[in-house]
């Protein structure tokens, strides 16, 4: 259950986190003096680490509930190397995502960009983003989905067969099935078992490091995830 809330936290950061920055605002609207904009209540925790250790020590749902109870529906914090403002009410989320969305730019923490690579679709906006999105949508049209249906059905049947006579974790089984369907969607039937298993191992390393503190110390989960991602990207380009 705790793992579920970690993934939920990552999705929440992606959707409604706002980078806490300083802007140069002069008196009377002129550019010049540096003034820190007013931020909502909250705690930034320790330098660099922020409140990440506190988040890891508690159940994430308890961590966010206690923050909301103490500071209200909008509060500041510092997690996973990223200062941010968390929104915990429909009204605040609607302000950012709907009524005033032009004032905000969706971003990921720099640590995620280092891990996944700067060319990923969700790190871009404008013409480049639209061009990539059209390419992705084109490969997922009705005809393309209809053509890959037999492969998806085979992956589902294989997963169900593996459960026969065994006690299985639904969470882990669905993760594996999602991976199989994703591989089928991207590569069709062109990827042999050896490369598929290698890709699965690399994906597992990246997944484990994704929500870890972004430490570049060798041996940490985040460091290993960046190394695997970089090696895979370099080999793809070579």
mmCIF file of the C-alpha atoms, coordinates in Angstrom:
data_MODEL
# 
_entry.id   MODEL 
# 
loop_
_atom_site.group_PDB 
_atom_site.id 
_atom_site.type_symbol 
_atom_site.label_atom_id 
_atom_site.label_alt_id 
_atom_site.label_comp_id 
_atom_site.label_asym_id 
_atom_site.label_entity_id 
_atom_site.label_seq_id 
_atom_site.pdbx_PDB_ins_code 
_atom_site.Cartn_x 
_atom_site.Cartn_y 
_atom_site.Cartn_z 
_atom_site.occupancy 
_atom_site.B_iso_or_equiv 
_atom_site.pdbx_formal_charge 
_atom_site.auth_seq_id 
_atom_site.auth_comp_id 
_atom_site.auth_asym_id 
_atom_site.auth_atom_id 
_atom_site.pdbx_PDB_model_num 
ATOM 1   C CA . UNK A 1 1   ? 0.000   0.000   0.000   1.00 0.00 ? 1   UNK A CA 1 
ATOM 2   C CA . UNK A 1 2   ? 2.852   2.378   0.823   1.00 0.00 ? 2   UNK A CA 1 
ATOM 3   C CA . UNK A 1 3   ? 4.319   1.784   -2.636  1.00 0.00 ? 3   UNK A CA 1 
ATOM 4   C CA . UNK A 1 4   ? 0.997   2.756   -4.161  1.00 0.00 ? 4   UNK A CA 1 
ATOM 5   C CA . UNK A 1 5   ? 1.052   6.113   -2.381  1.00 0.00 ? 5   UNK A CA 1 
ATOM 6   C CA . UNK A 1 6   ? 4.628   6.748   -3.532  1.00 0.00 ? 6   UNK A CA 1 
ATOM 7   C CA . UNK A 1 7   ? 3.486   6.322   -7.125  1.00 0.00 ? 7   UNK A CA 1 
ATOM 8   C CA . UNK A 1 8   ? 0.473   8.523   -6.349  1.00 0.00 ? 8   UNK A CA 1 
ATOM 9   C CA . UNK A 1 9   ? 2.809   11.172  -4.957  1.00 0.00 ? 9   UNK A CA 1 
ATOM 10  C CA . UNK A 1 10  ? 4.918   11.082  -8.132  1.00 0.00 ? 10  UNK A CA 1 
ATOM 11  C CA . UNK A 1 11  ? 1.809   11.587  -10.271 1.00 0.00 ? 11  UNK A CA 1 
ATOM 12  C CA . UNK A 1 12  ? 0.673   14.443  -8.022  1.00 0.00 ? 12  UNK A CA 1 
ATOM 13  C CA . UNK A 1 13  ? 4.049   16.168  -8.360  1.00 0.00 ? 13  UNK A CA 1 
ATOM 14  C CA . UNK A 1 14  ? 3.895   15.845  -12.147 1.00 0.00 ? 14  UNK A CA 1 
ATOM 15  C CA . UNK A 1 15  ? 0.401   17.314  -12.339 1.00 0.00 ? 15  UNK A CA 1 
ATOM 16  C CA . UNK A 1 16  ? 0.232   20.037  -9.735  1.00 0.00 ? 16  UNK A CA 1 
ATOM 17  C CA . UNK A 1 17  ? 3.685   20.809  -8.317  1.00 0.00 ? 17  UNK A CA 1 
ATOM 18  C CA . UNK A 1 18  ? 4.954   24.310  -8.884  1.00 0.00 ? 18  UNK A CA 1 
ATOM 19  C CA . UNK A 1 19  ? 8.631   25.129  -8.720  1.00 0.00 ? 19  UNK A CA 1 
ATOM 20  C CA . UNK A 1 20  ? 9.460   27.584  -5.952  1.00 0.00 ? 20  UNK A CA 1 
ATOM 21  C CA . UNK A 1 21  ? 11.606  30.217  -7.573  1.00 0.00 ? 21  UNK A CA 1 
ATOM 22  C CA . UNK A 1 22  ? 12.779  33.761  -7.093  1.00 0.00 ? 22  UNK A CA 1 
ATOM 23  C CA . UNK A 1 23  ? 11.966  36.472  -9.603  1.00 0.00 ? 23  UNK A CA 1 
ATOM 24  C CA . UNK A 1 24  ? 13.421  39.881  -10.120 1.00 0.00 ? 24  UNK A CA 1 
ATOM 25  C CA . UNK A 1 25  ? 10.607  42.330  -9.463  1.00 0.00 ? 25  UNK A CA 1 
ATOM 26  C CA . UNK A 1 26  ? 11.304  46.017  -9.058  1.00 0.00 ? 26  UNK A CA 1 
ATOM 27  C CA . UNK A 1 27  ? 9.096   48.460  -7.244  1.00 0.00 ? 27  UNK A CA 1 
ATOM 28  C CA . UNK A 1 28  ? 6.396   49.876  -9.430  1.00 0.00 ? 28  UNK A CA 1 
ATOM 29  C CA . UNK A 1 29  ? 6.733   46.933  -11.822 1.00 0.00 ? 29  UNK A CA 1 
ATOM 30  C CA . UNK A 1 30  ? 10.242  47.789  -13.007 1.00 0.00 ? 30  UNK A CA 1 
ATOM 31  C CA . UNK A 1 31  ? 12.862  45.080  -13.308 1.00 0.00 ? 31  UNK A CA 1 
ATOM 32  C CA . UNK A 1 32  ? 15.706  45.506  -10.883 1.00 0.00 ? 32  UNK A CA 1 
ATOM 33  C CA . UNK A 1 33  ? 15.474  44.616  -7.229  1.00 0.00 ? 33  UNK A CA 1 
ATOM 34  C CA . UNK A 1 34  ? 15.265  40.987  -6.264  1.00 0.00 ? 34  UNK A CA 1 
ATOM 35  C CA . UNK A 1 35  ? 12.251  40.232  -4.102  1.00 0.00 ? 35  UNK A CA 1 
ATOM 36  C CA . UNK A 1 36  ? 11.072  36.850  -2.926  1.00 0.00 ? 36  UNK A CA 1 
ATOM 37  C CA . UNK A 1 37  ? 7.450   36.242  -3.830  1.00 0.00 ? 37  UNK A CA 1 
ATOM 38  C CA . UNK A 1 38  ? 5.082   35.343  -1.037  1.00 0.00 ? 38  UNK A CA 1 
ATOM 39  C CA . UNK A 1 39  ? 4.819   31.577  -0.586  1.00 0.00 ? 39  UNK A CA 1 
ATOM 40  C CA . UNK A 1 40  ? 2.150   29.516  1.169   1.00 0.00 ? 40  UNK A CA 1 
ATOM 41  C CA . UNK A 1 41  ? 2.825   28.182  4.682   1.00 0.00 ? 41  UNK A CA 1 
ATOM 42  C CA . UNK A 1 42  ? 4.846   25.032  5.136   1.00 0.00 ? 42  UNK A CA 1 
ATOM 43  C CA . UNK A 1 43  ? 8.326   23.756  5.872   1.00 0.00 ? 43  UNK A CA 1 
ATOM 44  C CA . UNK A 1 44  ? 11.302  23.342  3.534   1.00 0.00 ? 44  UNK A CA 1 
ATOM 45  C CA . UNK A 1 45  ? 13.075  20.976  5.950   1.00 0.00 ? 45  UNK A CA 1 
ATOM 46  C CA . UNK A 1 46  ? 16.824  20.485  5.928   1.00 0.00 ? 46  UNK A CA 1 
ATOM 47  C CA . UNK A 1 47  ? 19.124  22.058  3.324   1.00 0.00 ? 47  UNK A CA 1 
ATOM 48  C CA . UNK A 1 48  ? 19.235  20.030  0.092   1.00 0.00 ? 48  UNK A CA 1 
ATOM 49  C CA . UNK A 1 49  ? 17.494  17.011  1.672   1.00 0.00 ? 49  UNK A CA 1 
ATOM 50  C CA . UNK A 1 50  ? 14.345  18.952  2.486   1.00 0.00 ? 50  UNK A CA 1 
ATOM 51  C CA . UNK A 1 51  ? 11.644  16.735  3.999   1.00 0.00 ? 51  UNK A CA 1 
ATOM 52  C CA . UNK A 1 52  ? 12.449  13.670  1.907   1.00 0.00 ? 52  UNK A CA 1 
ATOM 53  C CA . UNK A 1 53  ? 13.701  11.617  4.865   1.00 0.00 ? 53  UNK A CA 1 
ATOM 54  C CA . UNK A 1 54  ? 10.514  12.403  6.776   1.00 0.00 ? 54  UNK A CA 1 
ATOM 55  C CA . UNK A 1 55  ? 8.464   11.261  3.778   1.00 0.00 ? 55  UNK A CA 1 
ATOM 56  C CA . UNK A 1 56  ? 10.392  7.985   3.575   1.00 0.00 ? 56  UNK A CA 1 
ATOM 57  C CA . UNK A 1 57  ? 10.072  7.409   7.318   1.00 0.00 ? 57  UNK A CA 1 
ATOM 58  C CA . UNK A 1 58  ? 6.274   7.760   7.296   1.00 0.00 ? 58  UNK A CA 1 
ATOM 59  C CA . UNK A 1 59  ? 3.460   6.338   5.248   1.00 0.00 ? 59  UNK A CA 1 
ATOM 60  C CA . UNK A 1 60  ? 3.150   8.901   2.403   1.00 0.00 ? 60  UNK A CA 1 
ATOM 61  C CA . UNK A 1 61  ? -0.593  9.267   3.006   1.00 0.00 ? 61  UNK A CA 1 
ATOM 62  C CA . UNK A 1 62  ? 0.095   10.124  6.673   1.00 0.00 ? 62  UNK A CA 1 
ATOM 63  C CA . UNK A 1 63  ? 2.819   12.587  5.662   1.00 0.00 ? 63  UNK A CA 1 
ATOM 64  C CA . UNK A 1 64  ? 0.575   14.545  3.295   1.00 0.00 ? 64  UNK A CA 1 
ATOM 65  C CA . UNK A 1 65  ? -2.471  14.341  5.572   1.00 0.00 ? 65  UNK A CA 1 
ATOM 66  C CA . UNK A 1 66  ? -0.487  15.802  8.474   1.00 0.00 ? 66  UNK A CA 1 
ATOM 67  C CA . UNK A 1 67  ? 0.815   18.608  6.255   1.00 0.00 ? 67  UNK A CA 1 
ATOM 68  C CA . UNK A 1 68  ? -2.678  19.398  5.026   1.00 0.00 ? 68  UNK A CA 1 
ATOM 69  C CA . UNK A 1 69  ? -4.056  19.410  8.580   1.00 0.00 ? 69  UNK A CA 1 
ATOM 70  C CA . UNK A 1 70  ? -1.299  21.725  9.819   1.00 0.00 ? 70  UNK A CA 1 
ATOM 71  C CA . UNK A 1 71  ? -0.917  24.149  6.898   1.00 0.00 ? 71  UNK A CA 1 
ATOM 72  C CA . UNK A 1 72  ? -4.135  23.875  4.910   1.00 0.00 ? 72  UNK A CA 1 
ATOM 73  C CA . UNK A 1 73  ? -4.940  22.790  1.363   1.00 0.00 ? 73  UNK A CA 1 
ATOM 74  C CA . UNK A 1 74  ? -1.971  24.645  -0.187  1.00 0.00 ? 74  UNK A CA 1 
ATOM 75  C CA . UNK A 1 75  ? 1.456   24.220  1.392   1.00 0.00 ? 75  UNK A CA 1 
ATOM 76  C CA . UNK A 1 76  ? 5.124   24.348  0.478   1.00 0.00 ? 76  UNK A CA 1 
ATOM 77  C CA . UNK A 1 77  ? 7.637   21.573  1.014   1.00 0.00 ? 77  UNK A CA 1 
ATOM 78  C CA . UNK A 1 78  ? 10.898  20.208  -0.401  1.00 0.00 ? 78  UNK A CA 1 
ATOM 79  C CA . UNK A 1 79  ? 10.895  16.607  -1.625  1.00 0.00 ? 79  UNK A CA 1 
ATOM 80  C CA . UNK A 1 80  ? 13.220  14.481  -3.751  1.00 0.00 ? 80  UNK A CA 1 
ATOM 81  C CA . UNK A 1 81  ? 15.538  17.442  -4.338  1.00 0.00 ? 81  UNK A CA 1 
ATOM 82  C CA . UNK A 1 82  ? 12.734  19.675  -5.621  1.00 0.00 ? 82  UNK A CA 1 
ATOM 83  C CA . UNK A 1 83  ? 11.159  22.644  -3.783  1.00 0.00 ? 83  UNK A CA 1 
ATOM 84  C CA . UNK A 1 84  ? 7.458   22.635  -4.559  1.00 0.00 ? 84  UNK A CA 1 
ATOM 85  C CA . UNK A 1 85  ? 3.992   23.800  -3.613  1.00 0.00 ? 85  UNK A CA 1 
ATOM 86  C CA . UNK A 1 86  ? 1.459   21.038  -3.050  1.00 0.00 ? 86  UNK A CA 1 
ATOM 87  C CA . UNK A 1 87  ? -2.235  21.486  -3.821  1.00 0.00 ? 87  UNK A CA 1 
ATOM 88  C CA . UNK A 1 88  ? -4.712  19.369  -1.855  1.00 0.00 ? 88  UNK A CA 1 
ATOM 89  C CA . UNK A 1 89  ? -8.076  20.831  -2.832  1.00 0.00 ? 89  UNK A CA 1 
ATOM 90  C CA . UNK A 1 90  ? -10.157 20.672  -6.054  1.00 0.00 ? 90  UNK A CA 1 
ATOM 91  C CA . UNK A 1 91  ? -10.394 24.467  -6.126  1.00 0.00 ? 91  UNK A CA 1 
ATOM 92  C CA . UNK A 1 92  ? -6.624  24.966  -6.050  1.00 0.00 ? 92  UNK A CA 1 
ATOM 93  C CA . UNK A 1 93  ? -6.060  22.259  -8.666  1.00 0.00 ? 93  UNK A CA 1 
ATOM 94  C CA . UNK A 1 94  ? -8.733  23.810  -10.893 1.00 0.00 ? 94  UNK A CA 1 
ATOM 95  C CA . UNK A 1 95  ? -6.997  27.202  -10.607 1.00 0.00 ? 95  UNK A CA 1 
ATOM 96  C CA . UNK A 1 96  ? -3.709  25.717  -11.844 1.00 0.00 ? 96  UNK A CA 1 
ATOM 97  C CA . UNK A 1 97  ? -4.974  23.186  -14.389 1.00 0.00 ? 97  UNK A CA 1 
ATOM 98  C CA . UNK A 1 98  ? -8.076  24.908  -15.810 1.00 0.00 ? 98  UNK A CA 1 
ATOM 99  C CA . UNK A 1 99  ? -8.949  28.533  -15.095 1.00 0.00 ? 99  UNK A CA 1 
ATOM 100 C CA . UNK A 1 100 ? -5.387  29.946  -15.023 1.00 0.00 ? 100 UNK A CA 1 
ATOM 101 C CA . UNK A 1 101 ? -3.391  27.249  -16.748 1.00 0.00 ? 101 UNK A CA 1 
ATOM 102 C CA . UNK A 1 102 ? -1.702  29.827  -18.987 1.00 0.00 ? 102 UNK A CA 1 
ATOM 103 C CA . UNK A 1 103 ? 0.230   31.087  -15.964 1.00 0.00 ? 103 UNK A CA 1 
ATOM 104 C CA . UNK A 1 104 ? 1.852   27.738  -15.245 1.00 0.00 ? 104 UNK A CA 1 
ATOM 105 C CA . UNK A 1 105 ? 4.188   25.445  -17.133 1.00 0.00 ? 105 UNK A CA 1 
ATOM 106 C CA . UNK A 1 106 ? 4.091   21.682  -16.486 1.00 0.00 ? 106 UNK A CA 1 
ATOM 107 C CA . UNK A 1 107 ? 7.565   20.496  -15.522 1.00 0.00 ? 107 UNK A CA 1 
ATOM 108 C CA . UNK A 1 108 ? 9.381   17.548  -14.026 1.00 0.00 ? 108 UNK A CA 1 
ATOM 109 C CA . UNK A 1 109 ? 12.144  17.837  -11.422 1.00 0.00 ? 109 UNK A CA 1 
ATOM 110 C CA . UNK A 1 110 ? 15.615  18.013  -13.035 1.00 0.00 ? 110 UNK A CA 1 
ATOM 111 C CA . UNK A 1 111 ? 16.479  14.670  -11.403 1.00 0.00 ? 111 UNK A CA 1 
ATOM 112 C CA . UNK A 1 112 ? 13.800  12.955  -13.511 1.00 0.00 ? 112 UNK A CA 1 
ATOM 113 C CA . UNK A 1 113 ? 15.105  14.553  -16.696 1.00 0.00 ? 113 UNK A CA 1 
ATOM 114 C CA . UNK A 1 114 ? 18.636  13.344  -15.921 1.00 0.00 ? 114 UNK A CA 1 
ATOM 115 C CA . UNK A 1 115 ? 17.295  9.833   -15.497 1.00 0.00 ? 115 UNK A CA 1 
ATOM 116 C CA . UNK A 1 116 ? 14.889  9.566   -18.426 1.00 0.00 ? 116 UNK A CA 1 
ATOM 117 C CA . UNK A 1 117 ? 16.716  11.836  -20.870 1.00 0.00 ? 117 UNK A CA 1 
ATOM 118 C CA . UNK A 1 118 ? 15.958  15.342  -22.173 1.00 0.00 ? 118 UNK A CA 1 
ATOM 119 C CA . UNK A 1 119 ? 14.292  14.112  -25.382 1.00 0.00 ? 119 UNK A CA 1 
ATOM 120 C CA . UNK A 1 120 ? 11.308  12.514  -23.643 1.00 0.00 ? 120 UNK A CA 1 
ATOM 121 C CA . UNK A 1 121 ? 7.891   13.726  -24.759 1.00 0.00 ? 121 UNK A CA 1 
ATOM 122 C CA . UNK A 1 122 ? 6.787   15.167  -21.427 1.00 0.00 ? 122 UNK A CA 1 
ATOM 123 C CA . UNK A 1 123 ? 9.858   17.424  -21.055 1.00 0.00 ? 123 UNK A CA 1 
ATOM 124 C CA . UNK A 1 124 ? 8.845   19.521  -24.064 1.00 0.00 ? 124 UNK A CA 1 
ATOM 125 C CA . UNK A 1 125 ? 6.142   21.868  -25.252 1.00 0.00 ? 125 UNK A CA 1 
ATOM 126 C CA . UNK A 1 126 ? 5.385   23.665  -28.510 1.00 0.00 ? 126 UNK A CA 1 
ATOM 127 C CA . UNK A 1 127 ? 6.046   22.318  -31.984 1.00 0.00 ? 127 UNK A CA 1 
ATOM 128 C CA . UNK A 1 128 ? 8.461   19.553  -30.929 1.00 0.00 ? 128 UNK A CA 1 
ATOM 129 C CA . UNK A 1 129 ? 5.958   18.240  -28.415 1.00 0.00 ? 129 UNK A CA 1 
ATOM 130 C CA . UNK A 1 130 ? 3.123   18.312  -30.957 1.00 0.00 ? 130 UNK A CA 1 
ATOM 131 C CA . UNK A 1 131 ? 5.227   16.504  -33.565 1.00 0.00 ? 131 UNK A CA 1 
ATOM 132 C CA . UNK A 1 132 ? 6.168   13.707  -31.170 1.00 0.00 ? 132 UNK A CA 1 
ATOM 133 C CA . UNK A 1 133 ? 2.618   13.423  -29.900 1.00 0.00 ? 133 UNK A CA 1 
ATOM 134 C CA . UNK A 1 134 ? 1.302   13.003  -33.444 1.00 0.00 ? 134 UNK A CA 1 
ATOM 135 C CA . UNK A 1 135 ? 3.816   10.207  -34.025 1.00 0.00 ? 135 UNK A CA 1 
ATOM 136 C CA . UNK A 1 136 ? 2.743   8.429   -30.841 1.00 0.00 ? 136 UNK A CA 1 
ATOM 137 C CA . UNK A 1 137 ? -0.961  8.888   -31.531 1.00 0.00 ? 137 UNK A CA 1 
ATOM 138 C CA . UNK A 1 138 ? -0.515  7.629   -35.078 1.00 0.00 ? 138 UNK A CA 1 
ATOM 139 C CA . UNK A 1 139 ? 0.902   4.344   -33.816 1.00 0.00 ? 139 UNK A CA 1 
ATOM 140 C CA . UNK A 1 140 ? -2.050  3.931   -31.439 1.00 0.00 ? 140 UNK A CA 1 
ATOM 141 C CA . UNK A 1 141 ? -4.866  4.505   -33.917 1.00 0.00 ? 141 UNK A CA 1 
ATOM 142 C CA . UNK A 1 142 ? -7.787  2.074   -34.309 1.00 0.00 ? 142 UNK A CA 1 
ATOM 143 C CA . UNK A 1 143 ? -6.156  0.100   -37.131 1.00 0.00 ? 143 UNK A CA 1 
ATOM 144 C CA . UNK A 1 144 ? -2.853  -0.234  -35.279 1.00 0.00 ? 144 UNK A CA 1 
ATOM 145 C CA . UNK A 1 145 ? -4.578  -1.354  -32.074 1.00 0.00 ? 145 UNK A CA 1 
ATOM 146 C CA . UNK A 1 146 ? -6.679  -3.845  -33.999 1.00 0.00 ? 146 UNK A CA 1 
ATOM 147 C CA . UNK A 1 147 ? -3.550  -5.343  -35.578 1.00 0.00 ? 147 UNK A CA 1 
ATOM 148 C CA . UNK A 1 148 ? -1.794  -5.863  -32.250 1.00 0.00 ? 148 UNK A CA 1 
ATOM 149 C CA . UNK A 1 149 ? -4.845  -7.374  -30.519 1.00 0.00 ? 149 UNK A CA 1 
ATOM 150 C CA . UNK A 1 150 ? -3.680  -11.013 -31.009 1.00 0.00 ? 150 UNK A CA 1 
ATOM 151 C CA . UNK A 1 151 ? -0.320  -10.248 -29.353 1.00 0.00 ? 151 UNK A CA 1 
ATOM 152 C CA . UNK A 1 152 ? -2.020  -8.478  -26.440 1.00 0.00 ? 152 UNK A CA 1 
ATOM 153 C CA . UNK A 1 153 ? -4.444  -11.368 -26.037 1.00 0.00 ? 153 UNK A CA 1 
ATOM 154 C CA . UNK A 1 154 ? -1.515  -13.786 -25.982 1.00 0.00 ? 154 UNK A CA 1 
ATOM 155 C CA . UNK A 1 155 ? 0.209   -11.758 -23.239 1.00 0.00 ? 155 UNK A CA 1 
ATOM 156 C CA . UNK A 1 156 ? -2.980  -11.746 -21.137 1.00 0.00 ? 156 UNK A CA 1 
ATOM 157 C CA . UNK A 1 157 ? -3.477  -15.498 -21.603 1.00 0.00 ? 157 UNK A CA 1 
ATOM 158 C CA . UNK A 1 158 ? 0.150   -16.149 -20.607 1.00 0.00 ? 158 UNK A CA 1 
ATOM 159 C CA . UNK A 1 159 ? -0.275  -14.066 -17.440 1.00 0.00 ? 159 UNK A CA 1 
ATOM 160 C CA . UNK A 1 160 ? -3.471  -15.869 -16.465 1.00 0.00 ? 160 UNK A CA 1 
ATOM 161 C CA . UNK A 1 161 ? -1.863  -19.254 -17.116 1.00 0.00 ? 161 UNK A CA 1 
ATOM 162 C CA . UNK A 1 162 ? 1.005   -18.358 -14.755 1.00 0.00 ? 162 UNK A CA 1 
ATOM 163 C CA . UNK A 1 163 ? -1.533  -17.863 -11.960 1.00 0.00 ? 163 UNK A CA 1 
ATOM 164 C CA . UNK A 1 164 ? -2.982  -21.351 -12.288 1.00 0.00 ? 164 UNK A CA 1 
ATOM 165 C CA . UNK A 1 165 ? -2.500  -23.188 -9.009  1.00 0.00 ? 165 UNK A CA 1 
ATOM 166 C CA . UNK A 1 166 ? -0.395  -20.404 -7.483  1.00 0.00 ? 166 UNK A CA 1 
ATOM 167 C CA . UNK A 1 167 ? -0.968  -17.520 -5.107  1.00 0.00 ? 167 UNK A CA 1 
ATOM 168 C CA . UNK A 1 168 ? 0.030   -14.395 -7.027  1.00 0.00 ? 168 UNK A CA 1 
ATOM 169 C CA . UNK A 1 169 ? 0.344   -10.701 -6.233  1.00 0.00 ? 169 UNK A CA 1 
ATOM 170 C CA . UNK A 1 170 ? -2.141  -8.850  -8.406  1.00 0.00 ? 170 UNK A CA 1 
ATOM 171 C CA . UNK A 1 171 ? -0.034  -5.692  -8.230  1.00 0.00 ? 171 UNK A CA 1 
ATOM 172 C CA . UNK A 1 172 ? 3.153   -7.357  -9.502  1.00 0.00 ? 172 UNK A CA 1 
ATOM 173 C CA . UNK A 1 173 ? 1.249   -9.442  -12.063 1.00 0.00 ? 173 UNK A CA 1 
ATOM 174 C CA . UNK A 1 174 ? -0.417  -6.348  -13.506 1.00 0.00 ? 174 UNK A CA 1 
ATOM 175 C CA . UNK A 1 175 ? 2.923   -4.549  -13.630 1.00 0.00 ? 175 UNK A CA 1 
ATOM 176 C CA . UNK A 1 176 ? 4.388   -7.435  -15.609 1.00 0.00 ? 176 UNK A CA 1 
ATOM 177 C CA . UNK A 1 177 ? 1.356   -7.568  -17.910 1.00 0.00 ? 177 UNK A CA 1 
ATOM 178 C CA . UNK A 1 178 ? 1.526   -3.814  -18.482 1.00 0.00 ? 178 UNK A CA 1 
ATOM 179 C CA . UNK A 1 179 ? 5.181   -4.177  -19.425 1.00 0.00 ? 179 UNK A CA 1 
ATOM 180 C CA . UNK A 1 180 ? 4.361   -6.985  -21.873 1.00 0.00 ? 180 UNK A CA 1 
ATOM 181 C CA . UNK A 1 181 ? 1.575   -4.951  -23.497 1.00 0.00 ? 181 UNK A CA 1 
ATOM 182 C CA . UNK A 1 182 ? 3.827   -1.901  -23.695 1.00 0.00 ? 182 UNK A CA 1 
ATOM 183 C CA . UNK A 1 183 ? 6.585   -3.896  -25.385 1.00 0.00 ? 183 UNK A CA 1 
ATOM 184 C CA . UNK A 1 184 ? 4.040   -5.290  -27.842 1.00 0.00 ? 184 UNK A CA 1 
ATOM 185 C CA . UNK A 1 185 ? 2.738   -1.795  -28.574 1.00 0.00 ? 185 UNK A CA 1 
ATOM 186 C CA . UNK A 1 186 ? 6.210   -0.388  -29.233 1.00 0.00 ? 186 UNK A CA 1 
ATOM 187 C CA . UNK A 1 187 ? 8.013   -3.275  -30.906 1.00 0.00 ? 187 UNK A CA 1 
ATOM 188 C CA . UNK A 1 188 ? 5.213   -5.547  -32.063 1.00 0.00 ? 188 UNK A CA 1 
ATOM 189 C CA . UNK A 1 189 ? 6.588   -9.084  -32.282 1.00 0.00 ? 189 UNK A CA 1 
ATOM 190 C CA . UNK A 1 190 ? 10.066  -7.971  -33.369 1.00 0.00 ? 190 UNK A CA 1 
ATOM 191 C CA . UNK A 1 191 ? 11.785  -8.189  -29.975 1.00 0.00 ? 191 UNK A CA 1 
ATOM 192 C CA . UNK A 1 192 ? 13.227  -11.592 -29.121 1.00 0.00 ? 192 UNK A CA 1 
ATOM 193 C CA . UNK A 1 193 ? 13.085  -13.053 -25.622 1.00 0.00 ? 193 UNK A CA 1 
ATOM 194 C CA . UNK A 1 194 ? 16.713  -12.235 -24.772 1.00 0.00 ? 194 UNK A CA 1 
ATOM 195 C CA . UNK A 1 195 ? 16.362  -8.528  -25.541 1.00 0.00 ? 195 UNK A CA 1 
ATOM 196 C CA . UNK A 1 196 ? 12.952  -8.402  -23.895 1.00 0.00 ? 196 UNK A CA 1 
ATOM 197 C CA . UNK A 1 197 ? 14.365  -9.827  -20.665 1.00 0.00 ? 197 UNK A CA 1 
ATOM 198 C CA . UNK A 1 198 ? 17.293  -7.399  -20.767 1.00 0.00 ? 198 UNK A CA 1 
ATOM 199 C CA . UNK A 1 199 ? 14.886  -4.515  -21.246 1.00 0.00 ? 199 UNK A CA 1 
ATOM 200 C CA . UNK A 1 200 ? 12.773  -5.790  -18.353 1.00 0.00 ? 200 UNK A CA 1 
ATOM 201 C CA . UNK A 1 201 ? 15.808  -5.841  -16.031 1.00 0.00 ? 201 UNK A CA 1 
ATOM 202 C CA . UNK A 1 202 ? 16.835  -2.320  -17.032 1.00 0.00 ? 202 UNK A CA 1 
ATOM 203 C CA . UNK A 1 203 ? 13.293  -1.069  -16.615 1.00 0.00 ? 203 UNK A CA 1 
ATOM 204 C CA . UNK A 1 204 ? 13.184  -2.576  -13.122 1.00 0.00 ? 204 UNK A CA 1 
ATOM 205 C CA . UNK A 1 205 ? 16.368  -0.729  -12.126 1.00 0.00 ? 205 UNK A CA 1 
ATOM 206 C CA . UNK A 1 206 ? 15.012  2.590   -13.440 1.00 0.00 ? 206 UNK A CA 1 
ATOM 207 C CA . UNK A 1 207 ? 11.677  2.031   -11.725 1.00 0.00 ? 207 UNK A CA 1 
ATOM 208 C CA . UNK A 1 208 ? 13.333  1.401   -8.342  1.00 0.00 ? 208 UNK A CA 1 
ATOM 209 C CA . UNK A 1 209 ? 15.406  4.567   -8.650  1.00 0.00 ? 209 UNK A CA 1 
ATOM 210 C CA . UNK A 1 210 ? 12.645  6.813   -9.975  1.00 0.00 ? 210 UNK A CA 1 
ATOM 211 C CA . UNK A 1 211 ? 11.178  7.829   -6.603  1.00 0.00 ? 211 UNK A CA 1 
ATOM 212 C CA . UNK A 1 212 ? 14.444  7.693   -4.682  1.00 0.00 ? 212 UNK A CA 1 
ATOM 213 C CA . UNK A 1 213 ? 16.345  10.698  -3.434  1.00 0.00 ? 213 UNK A CA 1 
ATOM 214 C CA . UNK A 1 214 ? 18.438  12.010  -6.375  1.00 0.00 ? 214 UNK A CA 1 
ATOM 215 C CA . UNK A 1 215 ? 21.865  11.195  -4.952  1.00 0.00 ? 215 UNK A CA 1 
ATOM 216 C CA . UNK A 1 216 ? 24.758  10.793  -7.374  1.00 0.00 ? 216 UNK A CA 1 
ATOM 217 C CA . UNK A 1 217 ? 26.713  8.656   -4.928  1.00 0.00 ? 217 UNK A CA 1 
ATOM 218 C CA . UNK A 1 218 ? 27.741  5.392   -6.670  1.00 0.00 ? 218 UNK A CA 1 
ATOM 219 C CA . UNK A 1 219 ? 25.732  2.415   -5.507  1.00 0.00 ? 219 UNK A CA 1 
ATOM 220 C CA . UNK A 1 220 ? 22.519  4.288   -4.680  1.00 0.00 ? 220 UNK A CA 1 
ATOM 221 C CA . UNK A 1 221 ? 19.320  3.294   -6.477  1.00 0.00 ? 221 UNK A CA 1 
ATOM 222 C CA . UNK A 1 222 ? 19.079  6.670   -8.216  1.00 0.00 ? 222 UNK A CA 1 
ATOM 223 C CA . UNK A 1 223 ? 22.694  6.516   -9.408  1.00 0.00 ? 223 UNK A CA 1 
ATOM 224 C CA . UNK A 1 224 ? 22.185  2.991   -10.771 1.00 0.00 ? 224 UNK A CA 1 
ATOM 225 C CA . UNK A 1 225 ? 18.991  4.070   -12.538 1.00 0.00 ? 225 UNK A CA 1 
ATOM 226 C CA . UNK A 1 226 ? 20.768  6.980   -14.249 1.00 0.00 ? 226 UNK A CA 1 
ATOM 227 C CA . UNK A 1 227 ? 23.658  4.720   -15.285 1.00 0.00 ? 227 UNK A CA 1 
ATOM 228 C CA . UNK A 1 228 ? 21.340  2.111   -16.801 1.00 0.00 ? 228 UNK A CA 1 
ATOM 229 C CA . UNK A 1 229 ? 19.237  4.729   -18.577 1.00 0.00 ? 229 UNK A CA 1 
ATOM 230 C CA . UNK A 1 230 ? 22.314  6.486   -19.994 1.00 0.00 ? 230 UNK A CA 1 
ATOM 231 C CA . UNK A 1 231 ? 23.866  3.207   -21.161 1.00 0.00 ? 231 UNK A CA 1 
ATOM 232 C CA . UNK A 1 232 ? 20.638  2.148   -22.869 1.00 0.00 ? 232 UNK A CA 1 
ATOM 233 C CA . UNK A 1 233 ? 20.312  5.511   -24.591 1.00 0.00 ? 233 UNK A CA 1 
ATOM 234 C CA . UNK A 1 234 ? 23.938  5.480   -25.746 1.00 0.00 ? 234 UNK A CA 1 
ATOM 235 C CA . UNK A 1 235 ? 23.636  1.955   -27.131 1.00 0.00 ? 235 UNK A CA 1 
ATOM 236 C CA . UNK A 1 236 ? 20.413  2.910   -28.937 1.00 0.00 ? 236 UNK A CA 1 
ATOM 237 C CA . UNK A 1 237 ? 22.187  5.787   -30.665 1.00 0.00 ? 237 UNK A CA 1 
ATOM 238 C CA . UNK A 1 238 ? 25.293  3.769   -31.577 1.00 0.00 ? 238 UNK A CA 1 
# 
